[in-house]
Amino acid sequence: MIPLGLTYSISTRVSNELGAGQPQAAKLATRVVMYMALSEGLVISLTMTLLYVQR
């Protein structure tokens, strides 16, 4: 559910920034969400790997 929330939030944020005529802010917001998604994926992958190894 987290990726879905990130998708909705970045869509709204980028639309607002572009509507306000601030393409650099939209680009920054996109990068922030990409890093958040990558870090979330890394945390979940590490958690699943560690739990699998412990069995």
WOKA-V558456 format. One record per run of one state. SS is the DSSP state (helix for helix, strand for strand, loop for the rest). FROM is the first residue (numbers start at 1). TO is the last residue. If there is no record, write none. Layout:
SS;FROM;TO, SS;FROM;TO
//
This chain:
loop;1;1, helix;2;19, loop;20;22, helix;23;53, loop;54;55
//
